[in-house]
Amino acid sequence: MTVEQTEQKIQNPFVEATEEDSRLKILVFGGSGIGKTRFALRFPKPVIIDLDGGSRRYGKEFNFSRLPHIETVKDVENAVNFLRKEKHEYKTLIIDPITKFWEMLQEEWEQKFLTRNKSGKGFKFEYYDFQPNDWRHIKADLKTFIRWINQIDMNVVAIARAKKEYKDGQFMVPTGEEVPDAERNAIFEFDTVLQVFFNAKKEPTALCWKDRDHHLPSLPTEFSFTYEAIEKMVGKGTLNRAIKFVKRISNEDIDRVTKLMEQLEISEERMVKQLKEKDIADSIDMIPEKEVSRIIKGLEKMLKEKGRDDR
């Protein structure tokens, strides 16, 4: 490092901390028949990605919208991308159950590996046996999906089935505890995690596993599993707050950015990494409109400098 470099004034990268208007992002898990779907449908203006058809019986009881046809992972992703990118009036997104989405991801990747990895160790002609390194692809897809739904300016209620926990290193030896039936790290992606069960009086009860949401500073360890209890603790105004719509990059500008990246030999992976590091977006198509002009000008400047260097 030269003397000139050490003497240059470094711009302050920090900003004053403020209290942000966060949304409720909650994972609810438990056995069947305790009312997880009915609980979620009580939230303001809900839209549900119903992966096992459990909401069909509630059409007359609650006012909500649902995704009518779900066959592939892409169907689910397209629905979430609509909520991320387009203007709408929904206030609550329900994923019911996220357990099923985790299973769909595994089925999708099994088909991919059956097609691509015919010489791999996991290839068994009619089915594929996942290898240890294969799971990183499936887990990465789930993590990206959860990040998408958590970035939406909506309340999010993800529902999971419950499964028995088994002791590490001991084959099929249960611990007596129940955990969400999903990828084991999924609980870390939500602000609030509730286990629901029937207490000794056969009353639906919620056990708070985790809570890092500042809207719930005094969330009790155990409380009645009702929407009214959550509304009382979080606040009706918070749950009903109008969404803040952020206009995103147009298709024309996506084409422009992509073309400049090709000319500069910048991979999409590298571009997305830079967008994430600067807290702009987690994908090119999610770049806010207010950032587009600056990004394009920056790429164009890099292209001009590259042209001068090539001469």
C-alpha positions in Angstrom: 0.0 0.0 0.0 1.4 3.4 -1.0 1.5 6.6 1.1 -1.0 8.2 -1.3 -3.4 5.3 -0.7 -3.1 5.5 3.1 -3.7 9.3 3.0 -6.9 9.0 1.0 -10.0 9.8 3.0 -12.3 6.7 3.3 -16.0 7.4 2.9 -18.1 6.4 5.9 -19.9 3.2 4.9 -22.2 3.1 7.9 -25.7 4.5 8.2 -27.8 5.4 11.3 -29.8 2.5 12.6 -33.6 2.9 12.4 -36.5 0.7 13.3 -37.8 -0.8 10.1 -41.4 -1.8 9.5 -40.8 -5.6 9.2 -43.5 -8.1 8.3 -44.4 -11.2 10.3 -42.5 -14.1 8.8 -43.6 -17.2 10.7 -43.1 -21.0 10.4 -45.8 -23.1 12.0 -45.5 -26.8 12.4 -47.5 -29.6 14.1 -49.7 -32.6 13.6 -52.7 -32.8 11.4 -56.2 -31.6 12.6 -55.0 -28.9 14.9 -56.1 -26.0 12.7 -52.8 -24.7 11.1 -54.5 -23.8 7.8 -57.5 -22.2 9.4 -55.1 -20.2 11.6 -53.3 -18.9 8.5 -56.5 -18.1 6.6 -57.5 -15.6 9.3 -54.6 -13.3 8.4 -55.4 -10.1 6.4 -56.1 -10.5 2.6 -54.5 -14.0 2.3 -53.3 -15.7 -0.8 -52.4 -19.4 -0.4 -50.1 -21.7 -2.4 -52.0 -24.8 -1.4 -49.8 -27.8 -2.1 -52.0 -30.5 -0.7 -55.5 -29.1 -1.3 -56.2 -28.5 2.4 -57.8 -25.1 1.8 -60.6 -26.3 -0.5 -63.0 -26.9 2.3 -62.7 -23.3 3.6 -63.9 -21.4 0.6 -67.2 -20.4 2.2 -65.7 -19.8 5.7 -62.9 -17.4 4.6 -62.3 -14.8 1.9 -59.0 -15.7 0.3 -57.3 -16.4 -3.1 -55.5 -19.6 -4.0 -53.2 -20.9 -6.7 -55.5 -23.3 -8.7 -53.1 -25.5 -10.6 -49.8 -26.7 -9.1 -47.9 -29.4 -10.9 -44.2 -28.3 -10.8 -41.8 -26.3 -8.8 -41.9 -23.7 -11.5 -45.6 -23.2 -10.9 -44.9 -22.2 -7.3 -41.9 -20.0 -8.2 -43.9 -18.2 -10.9 -46.7 -17.4 -8.3 -44.1 -16.1 -5.8 -42.4 -14.0 -8.5 -45.8 -12.4 -9.4 -46.1 -11.3 -5.7 -42.5 -10.1 -5.7 -42.7 -8.1 -9.0 -46.3 -7.0 -9.7 -48.6 -4.7 -8.0 -51.3 -6.4 -6.0 -53.5 -6.0 -2.8 -52.7 -9.2 -1.0 -51.2 -8.8 2.5 -50.5 -12.4 3.6 -48.8 -15.2 1.7 -49.4 -18.8 2.9 -47.3 -21.8 1.9 -49.2 -24.9 2.9 -47.3 -27.0 3.5 -43.7 -26.1 2.9 -43.1 -29.8 3.6 -44.6 -30.6 0.2 -42.5 -28.0 -1.6 -39.3 -29.6 -0.1 -40.5 -32.9 -1.5 -41.2 -31.4 -4.9 -37.7 -30.0 -5.0 -36.2 -33.4 -4.3 -38.4 -35.0 -7.0 -37.3 -32.4 -9.5 -33.6 -32.9 -8.8 -34.0 -36.7 -8.9 -35.3 -36.3 -12.5 -32.4 -33.9 -13.3 -29.8 -36.4 -12.0 -31.5 -39.3 -13.7 -31.0 -37.4 -17.0 -27.6 -35.9 -16.4 -25.7 -38.3 -14.1 -26.1 -41.7 -15.8 -22.5 -42.4 -15.0 -22.7 -41.2 -11.4 -22.8 -43.3 -8.3 -26.4 -42.5 -7.5 -27.8 -43.7 -10.9 -30.0 -46.8 -10.3 -31.7 -47.0 -13.8 -35.2 -46.3 -12.6 -34.4 -44.0 -9.7 -31.6 -41.9 -8.4 -30.0 -42.3 -4.9 -28.9 -38.8 -3.8 -25.2 -38.5 -3.0 -23.9 -36.3 -0.2 -22.8 -33.5 -2.6 -26.1 -33.6 -4.5 -28.0 -32.2 -1.5 -26.3 -28.8 -1.7 -28.3 -28.1 -5.0 -31.6 -29.0 -3.4 -30.9 -27.1 -0.2 -29.7 -24.0 -2.2 -33.0 -24.0 -4.1 -35.1 -24.1 -0.9 -33.0 -21.4 0.7 -33.4 -19.1 -2.3 -37.2 -19.8 -2.3 -37.5 -18.9 1.4 -35.4 -15.8 0.8 -37.8 -14.8 -1.9 -40.9 -15.1 0.3 -39.2 -13.4 3.2 -38.2 -10.4 1.0 -41.8 -9.8 -0.1 -43.5 -6.9 1.8 -46.3 -9.3 3.0 -47.0 -11.3 6.1 -45.7 -14.9 5.5 -47.1 -18.0 7.1 -45.3 -21.2 6.2 -46.9 -24.4 7.4 -45.0 -27.6 7.9 -46.0 -31.0 9.0 -44.2 -32.4 12.1 -41.9 -35.4 12.2 -40.1 -37.3 14.9 -36.5 -36.3 15.7 -33.9 -39.0 15.7 -30.6 -39.2 17.6 -27.5 -38.4 15.6 -25.4 -41.4 14.9 -28.1 -43.9 16.0 -30.2 -45.5 13.4 -34.0 -44.8 13.9 -33.7 -44.0 17.6 -36.2 -41.3 18.4 -35.5 -38.5 20.9 -39.1 -38.1 21.8 -39.2 -34.6 20.2 -40.9 -33.4 17.1 -39.4 -31.1 14.5 -40.6 -29.4 11.3 -40.9 -31.9 8.4 -38.7 -29.9 6.0 -35.0 -29.3 5.4 -33.5 -29.1 8.9 -32.0 -25.6 8.5 -35.3 -24.0 7.3 -36.1 -22.9 10.8 -33.2 -20.5 10.7 -34.7 -18.6 7.7 -37.8 -17.5 9.6 -38.1 -14.8 12.3 -40.6 -16.8 14.3 -41.1 -20.5 14.7 -44.1 -22.0 16.5 -44.7 -25.7 17.3 -48.5 -26.3 17.8 -50.1 -29.2 19.7 -53.0 -30.1 21.9 -52.4 -29.5 25.6 -53.7 -31.7 28.4 -57.1 -30.0 28.1 -57.2 -30.8 24.4 -56.8 -27.0 23.6 -54.7 -25.9 20.5 -51.5 -24.5 22.0 -48.4 -22.8 20.5 -44.9 -23.3 21.8 -42.5 -20.6 20.7 -39.3 -22.2 19.5 -37.7 -19.0 18.2 -38.6 -15.3 17.9 -36.3 -12.6 16.6 -39.0 -10.3 15.4 -38.9 -7.0 17.2 -42.7 -6.8 16.9 -43.0 -9.6 19.4 -40.6 -8.5 22.2 -42.6 -10.3 24.9 -43.9 -13.4 23.0 -44.6 -15.9 25.7 -43.1 -19.4 25.6 -46.5 -21.0 25.4 -49.9 -19.5 24.5 -53.3 -20.2 22.9 -52.9 -21.1 19.2 -55.3 -18.6 17.7 -55.0 -15.8 15.2 -56.5 -13.4 17.8 -53.5 -14.1 20.1 -51.0 -13.3 17.4 -53.0 -10.1 16.4 -53.0 -9.0 20.0 -49.2 -9.4 20.4 -48.2 -8.1 16.9 -50.9 -5.4 16.5 -53.7 -5.3 14.1 -52.2 -2.2 12.4 -49.0 -4.0 11.7 -50.6 -7.1 10.1 -53.0 -4.9 8.0 -50.4 -2.4 6.8 -50.6 -1.6 3.1 -47.7 -3.1 1.1 -45.0 -1.0 -0.3 -44.7 -1.7 -4.0 -41.2 -1.3 -5.5 -41.1 -1.0 -9.3 -38.6 -3.4 -10.8 -36.4 -3.5 -13.9 -38.2 -3.7 -17.2 -37.7 -6.5 -19.7 -36.0 -4.1 -22.1 -33.5 -3.1 -19.4 -32.9 -6.7 -18.5 -32.0 -7.4 -22.1 -29.7 -4.3 -22.0 -27.9 -5.4 -18.8 -27.6 -9.0 -20.1 -26.0 -7.8 -23.4 -23.5 -5.6 -21.6 -22.6 -8.5 -19.3 -21.9 -10.7 -22.3 -19.7 -8.0 -23.9 -17.8 -7.6 -20.6 -17.7 -11.4 -20.1 -19.4 -11.0 -16.7 -21.2 -14.2 -15.6 -24.7 -14.0 -14.1 -23.3 -15.6 -10.9 -20.7 -12.9 -10.6 -23.3 -10.1 -11.3 -25.8 -11.5 -8.7 -23.0 -11.8 -6.1 -22.2 -8.1 -6.5 -25.9 -7.2 -6.4 -26.3 -9.1 -3.1 -23.1 -7.7 -1.6 -24.4 -4.2 -2.3 -27.8 -5.1 -0.9 -29.5 -4.2 -4.2 -31.3 -7.4 -5.3 -30.9 -11.2 -5.2 -31.3 -11.6 -9.0 -31.1 -9.4 -12.1 -34.8 -9.3 -12.6 -35.3 -8.0 -9.1 -33.2 -4.9 -9.5 -35.3 -1.8 -8.4 -36.1 0.6 -11.2 -34.3 3.4 -9.3 -31.0 1.5 -9.5 -31.2 0.4 -13.2 -29.9 3.6 -14.8 -26.9 3.7 -12.5 -26.0 0.0 -13.1 -26.3 0.4 -16.9 -24.1 3.5 -16.9 -21.6 1.7 -14.8 -21.5 -1.3 -17.2 -21.2 1.0 -20.2 -18.3 2.8 -18.6 -16.6 -0.5 -18.0 -17.2 -1.4 -21.7 -15.6 1.8 -22.9 -12.6 1.3 -20.6 -12.3 -2.3 -21.9 -12.3 -0.9 -25.5 -9.5 1.4 -24.7 -7.5 -1.3 -23.1 -8.0 -3.7 -26.1 -6.5 -1.1 -28.5 
